[in-house]
Amino acid sequence: MAAAAPPPSRVAATAPAPSGAGRGTRSTMSDGITRMFDLTPLGEDSFLATSPSVGRPRLFGGQVAGQSLRAACLTAGGRPPHSLHAYFIRPGTPDEPLVFDVARTRDGRSFSTRHVTASQGGKPILELIASFHGPEDRFDWQVDPPADVPGPEGLAEPVLPSFFRHPVGFDIRVVNPPGGDEFPMTHPFWIRASEPVGDDPALHACLVAYLSDMAVVSSARAPGSPRRLATAVTLDHAMWFHRPPRVDQWLLYSVDPVTNHGARGLARGTLHTADGTLLASVAQEALLRPES
């Protein structure tokens, strides 16, 4: 059953964006996928966002997580996010406004913590905690990137399955497109924004949070598991931003299943640049129930 709309006093708010919101991106925020992250303030540390329908029966979880991170960024004083942990509580309803309430848990000398509740109709659909860390000049090390992965230029633009339905705004190149009767593993794939994003690092991080939920549930399934599932949804999602990302350049997103037990599956993934630099790590647990 669809949730009721948020209280009129909040939905009708039309105050200008906070100082610094979307700095360097206002020329592109009205078009394509970046428009989702142009939040409207409703009052102190509360924001309103759109939830457009893209042919799905419920909102894409990456959208809600990315918008929640955007709300947190708008209160973090310019510190970049280094991690987020999100729990999906209820399915979101397309074409209904989303309200994000941010709690300023702590502001320290180096770190800030924010707790965001995303709601529709007064009911929470996602809880997110994000941590922000000011830049420090220390070690710079990583493990080797995935080997023998072809670059995006030689890969054809795929005919993507239904679970890849998203607003126009990304170029995607799947490295190993699945056959008709093969296990539907869509990772790894190359992805980038197909429009200018500007130079706001917070917006780039929020867009990476958005795309980090793409096809992870299907990749959490154990090889050989039933092809058709009665339930396949995200339970919780975690991200670590190791280095500042740019989502308008090619990123290699690779996710692998770790374990399946009972009705839950865990997957872990990485996002690398074309030159092999590790930008972010992802972990996600999914609810996986086969058809009876």
N, C-alpha and C positions, 0 to 999 in steps of 0.2 A: 504494500500500500504506500502510495507516495506521501511523503512528509508534507506538513503544512508549510506555507511560506514563512520566513522570518518576520518578526514584528515590523509593522509598517514604518515605525519611527527610525529603524535601523536601515531598512532597504532604501528609504527615500533620501538618505544622506547624500549630499553632493559637495561636500567640502573639498577643496583642492588637495592634491597629493602633498604629503609632508615634504618639508625641505630636504632635498637630496634624494628623494625617491626616484629611482630610474635615471639617475644622473648620467648623461651621455647617451641615453637611449630613447628620449622622447620622440624622435623622428621616426622610430620604428615600432614603438609600443602600440600603435593603432592598427597594425596589420599582422595577420597570421597568428602563429602560436604565441608570440610575445605579448599579445594583447591580454592573455589570461593573467599576466603578472602585473598588470597595471591596476593595483588595488586601490579602492576608494576608502579613505578613513571614515570611520563611524564615530569616533571619539577617541579617548586616550587608549592607545594600544589595541584598538579593535578595527577591523578592516572588512570590506565587502568585496567579493569577486564574482565573476560570472562562471557558469558551469555549462558550457555549450554542449549540445548533443552531437555525437559523431556516429550515430547508428548503433550505439551500445545500449543495453538495457539499464546499465548502471555506470556511474562515473568511473573513469580510469583512475586507478589508485595513484599513479605517478603524478597526475594533475593535482590531486588534493595535497599530496606530500610536497610537491614543488611550490604550490601556492602557500602552504603553511610555512615553508622555509622562507619564502619571500616576505611574509608578514613578520617573521622573526627578524629577518635582516633589516627591515625598516626601523627596528627598535635597538639595533646593536651598535649604533654609533660608528659604522664603517668597518668594524672588525669582520674579517671573512669567516665563514663557517668552516669548521674542521670535521664535524661529525653530526649525524642526526640519527635518531631512533624513533620509529613511528609504529603505532598500533592501529590497525584498521578495525573499527568497532561496528559500524553499520555500513551497508552499501549506500553510496550517494545517488541522488536522483538527478539526471540531466535536466538542464533548462530551469533549475531552481537556484536562487542565489545561495552563495556560501558565505558564512560569517566566520572570521578568524579572531579569536581572543587570545592575546599574548600576555603571559605573566613574566615579568622580569625577575627571574629567580635569583640571579646574582650578577654583579659586575665587579670583577677583581682587577688586579693590576695587569694581568695577561689574558685572562679568560672571562667570557660572559656566557651565561646560560639562560635560555628562554624555553618556556613551556607554552605550546600553542594548542588550543582546542579548536578544531574545525567543526562547524555545526550547520545543519539545515533544519529549519522548523523548530529551532530551540533544542534539538537533540544532537549530541556529539556523534560525528561519524569517523573522526580520526583524532588521536592524541599524538603529539610530536614534541620531543625534546631535542633542541639543537644547542650545540656548544660552539663558541666563537673564540678564535685565538689570534692575537696580534702577531705579525710576522717577527720571526727571530732568525738570526744568522747562525745556523748550527750545521750539523752533518747533512749530507745529501747523498743518499744511497738507496738502491732498490734491487730486487732480484731481476734476473733477465726476463724480458718480455716473451710472449708466446713465439715459438719458432715456426718458420715455414708457412706463414700466413700470407697469402697474396694481398697486394695492395688494392685499394678500392677502384682504381682507374681501369683495371682489366676485368672487372666484374659487371655483369649486366644488371640493370635495374630489375628487381624481381617482381613477380605478381605475388603480393603478400597475402597471407591468410587472414581470416576475419579478425583474429586477436591482435593484429597489427593496425587496426583501424584507429587513426589519430587525426587531429586537425592537420590540414596542409601546413607544412613547415619543416619537414625533415627529408633529406636524401638518405636512402638506406641501400646497402649492398650486402646481401647475405653471402657468406663465404661458401657454405655447403647447403644449397637449397634442398629440402627433403623431397623425396619422390612420393608418389601417390600412396604407397603402402608402407612407407618408412616411418620410424620413430620421429615425431615432429620436433626435432631439435633445431632451433633456428639460430642458435649461437655457434660460432661467433659471427658478428656482422659489423660492418662499418656504418657509421652514422654521423651526420652533421646537419646543422640548421641550413635551410635552403634560402634564407633571407639574411640581410645584415642584422646583427644583434647589437652593435655598439660596443662600448668599452666598459660598461658597468660590470665589475667582477661578480657582484652579488647576483645579477641577472643570469650570467653564465652558469654560476653554481646552481641556481634554481632550475634552469633548463636541463642541466645534467641530472639533477634529482628527478625531474620529470621523466626523462628517457630511461633512467636506471630501472624503472619498473617494466620495461618492454620485454615481453616474452619470458620473464623469469619464472613464472608459475609453470609454464610448459617445460622449462629446462630444469625444474626441480624434480621432475618425475624420473624414477629409476628406469634405465633402459630395459625394455621388455615388459614394462607395465601396460595395463590396458590402454588402448588408444583413446577410447571414449570415457569421459568422466562425468559423473552426475554433478560433482562440485569441484571446482578448481579456482580458489580465490586466495589472495594474499592475507596472511594473518599479521605478520609484522615485517618491517623492512629497516635495514640499517645501512648507513653510508659513512665512509671516511674520505674526506677530501685531503689528499696528500700534497697536491700542488695546484696552483690556480688553473682552472680549465678554461678553454675557449671552445664553445660548442659550435661555432661557425667554421671550425676546421675538422677534418676527418678524425674520428675517434673509433678505435677498435674496442667493441664491447664483447667480452667473452664470459660466459656463465656455464658452470658445470654442476650437476647434482652431487651432493655430499652423502646424504642418507635419506632413506624413507623408512618410517616406522609408524605402525598404526595408520592413522589418516593424515599424517603430516610428512612433508618433505622439505628438506633444507637444501638451498643452493648458495654457492659463493661465486662472485664474479669480479672482474677487473675492467677498468677503462684505461686504455693506453693511447697516446698520440701516434701519428704515423712514424715518428722517429723512435718509438719504443719507450717513451717516458710514461711512467705510471702516474696517472692523475687521481684515480679514486678506486676504492674497493667497496664491494657490495655484499651483503648477506641478506637472505630472505627466507622466511618460512611460509609454506603454503599449506592450505587445507586441500587434500586430494582424496576424493571419495569416488570410487568407480561405480558405474551403473550396475544395479543389481540384476 
